Amino acid sequence: MSRVACQIRVTGHVQGVFFRAWAAEHARELGVVGWIRNASDGSVEAHLEGDKHAVQRLIDHLHQGPPAARVERVDVEATEPKAGDRFEIRH
């Protein structure tokens, strides 16, 4: 298993549509750890870590978002793992 980590920024209509809870559910199902939070500019930021295939599947999900979201863009930047052990929603 190859562990990867990345920082994500999702833009579009992604706040107020249960995006964070939806993403956290998918992350937990896939065994991805990290966090997700709303940013002050209206985007959603996340740190994802885990098996590279699981992280990629979650990124693929983020491109779709929950039913009420309208995702315009998902930016992905590789980063260093922070050795987390769970996925959390930050406020």
Secondary structure, DSSP 8 states (H G I E B T S, - for coil): --EEEEEEEEEEE-SSSSHHHHHHHHHHHHT-EEEEEE-TTS-EEEEEEEEHHHHHHHHHHHHH-STT-EEEEEEEEE-------SEEE--
